[in-house]
């Protein structure tokens, strides 16, 4: 049983609900990212989504786009992100998943296969035309090995559809890493069945179609989607996109196993960066959202 599966199983046994924060690696810098992982762990969260910055984050709203832009200015790659996880692992065992577009993972593969220690651009996620090549054309065993060795528990690839994810999911499974998939209200039953067959750890249900970002009200479609997912899978279901308030977190807990909060937390990081108190202020914000009261 993976660390993610163990965490959700213990949560269910204790009658608690999950809280999953998203942060962008390297925003405002990798040292702070390491400290945020530890702080979020101590705040009572279930697991942490660690976003890999990318130049073309088409699924993300302006808050997370700006976070990627700030991070990319520092010229680091996935190798440095993995080292940050290594450092955080000295203080916490909380499950961590990489939340990435496919292109940065492809860059890591290309740079490593060519004997370089960082991507050609020296950036985590600068676009490559080679990204148009089918995912199954590459051998990602090295990525999986290094991610596992660093202490990563799973990977979610935003733009890797399940129809093209079979080989990638198999590689992760061979290295005891969970493959997390996104599903949306627009997902067909056939797509949900395919995700159920290939996913492990948990399934991420997007509350609505569109880009990430805080919303005043949650979509009623999220609850319907979770019910549909449960027809095909016994995996825990986490709901994200648009969650930014304690009452929204509590509402998601009525029907899902965990609530995911991204843009609201990244926005707090952006504001707190001006005062130099990122870690403490973000920890306080997450506790106020309800993570410590699960």
FILOVO-153819 format. One record per residue (C-alpha): residue in three letters; x, y, z. Coordinates in steps of 0.1 Angstrom, whole numbers, padded with zeros to 4 digits, always signed. Example, Ala and Ser with C-alpha at 12.3 -4.5 7.8 and 13.67 -1.06 7.14 Angstrom:
// FILOVO-153819
Ala+0123-0045+0078;Ser+0137-0011+0071;
END
This chain:
// FILOVO-153819
Unk+0000+0000+0000;Unk+0014+0034-0010;Unk+0019+0062+0015;Unk-0010+0081-0002;Unk-0033+0051+0002;Unk-0022+0046+0038;Unk-0029+0082+0046;Unk-0064+0081+0032;Unk-0071+0047+0048;Unk-0061+0061+0082;Unk-0082+0092+0076;Unk-0112+0071+0069;Unk-0106+0049+0099;Unk-0105+0080+0122;Unk-0135+0096+0106;Unk-0116+0126+0093;Unk-0117+0145+0060;Unk-0088+0154+0037;Unk-0073+0188+0030;Unk-0048+0191+0001;Unk-0029+0223-0005;Unk-0013+0232-0038;Unk+0019+0253-0040;Unk+0042+0261-0069;Unk+0077+0249-0065;Unk+0102+0279-0063;Unk+0076+0305-0055;Unk+0091+0327-0041;Unk+0122+0304-0039;Unk+0130+0267-0034;Unk+0142+0273+0002;Unk+0108+0287+0011;Unk+0091+0258-0008;Unk+0109+0234+0015;Unk+0098+0253+0046;Unk+0063+0255+0033;Unk+0061+0217+0028;Unk+0071+0213+0064;Unk+0047+0239+0077;Unk+0018+0226+0057;Unk+0025+0191+0071;Unk+0024+0205+0106;Unk-0009+0224+0098;Unk-0027+0191+0095;Unk-0029+0186+0057;Unk-0034+0152+0041;Unk-0009+0155+0013;Unk+0008+0183-0007;Unk+0005+0190-0044;Unk+0039+0205-0056;Unk+0034+0223-0088;Unk+0061+0223-0115;Unk+0063+0258-0130;Unk+0056+0260-0167;Unk+0055+0288-0193;Unk+0022+0278-0209;Unk-0001+0267-0180;Unk-0033+0267-0200;Unk-0054+0251-0173;Unk-0044+0277-0147;Unk-0058+0311-0139;Unk-0038+0343-0134;Unk-0028+0336-0098;Unk-0010+0304-0105;Unk+0003+0317-0138;Unk+0020+0345-0119;Unk+0035+0320-0095;Unk+0050+0301-0124;Unk+0064+0333-0139;Unk+0081+0342-0106;Unk+0095+0307-0102;Unk+0108+0304-0137;Unk+0129+0335-0133;Unk+0152+0315-0110;Unk+0163+0291-0137;Unk+0159+0257-0120;Unk+0147+0224-0132;Unk+0129+0193-0120;Unk+0162+0180-0106;Unk+0163+0210-0082;Unk+0127+0204-0073;Unk+0134+0168-0064;Unk+0163+0180-0042;Unk+0139+0203-0024;Unk+0117+0173-0017;Unk+0148+0154-0004;Unk+0155+0183+0020;Unk+0119+0185+0032;Unk+0119+0147+0038;Unk+0143+0153+0067;Unk+0114+0169+0086;Unk+0082+0153+0073;Unk+0067+0121+0059;Unk+0036+0138+0044;Unk+0027+0124+0010;Unk+0039+0147-0019;Unk+0028+0145-0055;Unk+0043+0164-0084;Unk+0016+0184-0102;Unk+0030+0190-0137;Unk+0023+0196-0174;Unk+0038+0169-0196;Unk+0063+0192-0212;Unk+0086+0198-0181;Unk+0087+0160-0176;Unk+0097+0156-0212;Unk+0124+0182-0207;Unk+0138+0163-0177;Unk+0139+0131-0198;Unk+0157+0149-0227;Unk+0182+0166-0205;Unk+0190+0134-0186;Unk+0192+0113-0217;Unk+0217+0138-0232;Unk+0239+0138-0201;Unk+0229+0172-0187;Unk+0220+0179-0151;Unk+0194+0205-0160;Unk+0170+0211-0189;Unk+0183+0228-0220;Unk+0167+0260-0211;Unk+0177+0257-0174;Unk+0141+0262-0166;Unk+0116+0239-0151;Unk+0090+0243-0178;Unk+0099+0262-0210;Unk+0079+0248-0240;Unk+0096+0225-0264;Unk+0082+0216-0299;Unk+0092+0180-0290;Unk+0064+0181-0265;Unk+0041+0172-0295;Unk+0057+0137-0297;Unk+0034+0110-0282;Unk+0042+0103-0245;Unk+0047+0066-0252;Unk+0077+0074-0273;Unk+0099+0080-0242;Unk+0113+0059-0214;Unk+0105+0076-0181;Unk+0121+0051-0159;Unk+0148+0075-0148;Unk+0123+0101-0139;Unk+0103+0076-0119;Unk+0134+0063-0101;Unk+0147+0097-0092;Unk+0113+0109-0081;Unk+0108+0079-0059;Unk+0143+0082-0044;Unk+0137+0119-0036;Unk+0105+0110-0016;Unk+0078+0118-0042;Unk+0047+0096-0038;Unk+0029+0103-0071;Unk+0026+0124-0102;Unk-0004+0142-0117;Unk+0001+0153-0153;Unk-0025+0179-0162;Unk-0024+0175-0199;Unk-0018+0137-0202;Unk-0051+0121-0212;Unk-0058+0086-0199;Unk-0059+0073-0235;Unk-0022+0081-0239;Unk-0011+0075-0203;Unk-0009+0037-0202;Unk+0028+0034-0205;Unk+0035+0063-0182;Unk+0012+0049-0156;Unk+0029+0015-0159;Unk+0063+0030-0153;Unk+0051+0048-0122;Unk+0035+0017-0109;Unk+0067-0003-0114;Unk+0084+0022-0091;Unk+0056+0023-0065;Unk+0045+0058-0075;Unk+0008+0067-0077;Unk-0006+0081-0110;Unk-0032+0107-0102;Unk-0058+0116-0129;Unk-0081+0146-0133;Unk-0118+0141-0142;Unk-0143+0168-0149;Unk-0181+0173-0151;Unk-0177+0169-0189;Unk-0159+0135-0186;Unk-0179+0107-0202;Unk-0186+0074-0184;Unk-0161+0057-0208;Unk-0134+0082-0197;Unk-0142+0077-0160;Unk-0140+0039-0165;Unk-0106+0043-0181;Unk-0093+0066-0153;Unk-0106+0041-0127;Unk-0086+0014-0144;Unk-0053+0034-0145;Unk-0054+0056-0115;Unk-0040+0049-0080;Unk-0038+0069-0048;Unk-0069+0090-0054;Unk-0088+0107-0082;Unk-0089+0144-0086;Unk-0124+0157-0095;Unk-0124+0192-0110;Unk-0154+0210-0097;Unk-0162+0228-0130;Unk-0149+0232-0165;Unk-0124+0260-0171;Unk-0092+0273-0154;Unk-0081+0273-0118;Unk-0090+0301-0095;Unk-0109+0310-0064;Unk-0147+0314-0067;Unk-0174+0328-0045;Unk-0197+0298-0050;Unk-0190+0261-0057;Unk-0205+0244-0087;Unk-0233+0219-0080;Unk-0217+0198-0107;Unk-0189+0187-0084;Unk-0212+0166-0062;Unk-0228+0150-0092;Unk-0193+0142-0106;Unk-0182+0126-0074;Unk-0212+0103-0074;Unk-0204+0093-0109;Unk-0168+0086-0101;Unk-0178+0063-0072;Unk-0197+0041-0097;Unk-0164+0032-0113;Unk-0138+0034-0085;Unk-0133+0028-0048;Unk-0104+0052-0047;Unk-0107+0083-0026;Unk-0120+0113-0045;Unk-0106+0148-0039;Unk-0124+0179-0053;Unk-0106+0210-0064;Unk-0108+0242-0085;Unk-0125+0272-0070;Unk-0123+0263-0033;Unk-0111+0293-0012;Unk-0132+0296+0020;Unk-0138+0274+0051;Unk-0175+0270+0042;Unk-0166+0257+0008;Unk-0141+0232+0023;Unk-0168+0220+0047;Unk-0193+0217+0018;Unk-0169+0195-0002;Unk-0164+0173+0028;Unk-0201+0164+0027;Unk-0196+0143-0004;Unk-0159+0139-0011;Unk-0129+0125+0007;Unk-0108+0157+0004;Unk-0108+0193-0006;Unk-0080+0207-0027;Unk-0071+0244-0023;Unk-0047+0259-0048;Unk-0051+0295-0061;Unk-0062+0308-0027;Unk-0030+0295-0010;Unk-0008+0307-0039;Unk-0024+0341-0036;Unk-0015+0342+0001;Unk+0021+0333-0008;Unk+0021+0362-0033;Unk+0008+0387-0007;Unk+0030+0374+0021;Unk+0061+0376+0000;Unk+0060+0414+0003;Unk+0063+0411+0041;Unk+0089+0382+0042;Unk+0065+0361+0064;Unk+0054+0336+0038;Unk+0057+0304+0058;Unk+0039+0316+0090;Unk+0011+0335+0072;Unk+0004+0306+0048;Unk+0004+0282+0077;Unk-0021+0304+0095;Unk-0043+0307+0064;Unk-0044+0270+0059;Unk-0054+0263+0095;Unk-0082+0289+0092;Unk-0095+0271+0061;Unk-0100+0240+0083;Unk-0070+0218+0077;Unk-0062+0214+0114;Unk-0099+0206+0123;Unk-0104+0176+0100;
END
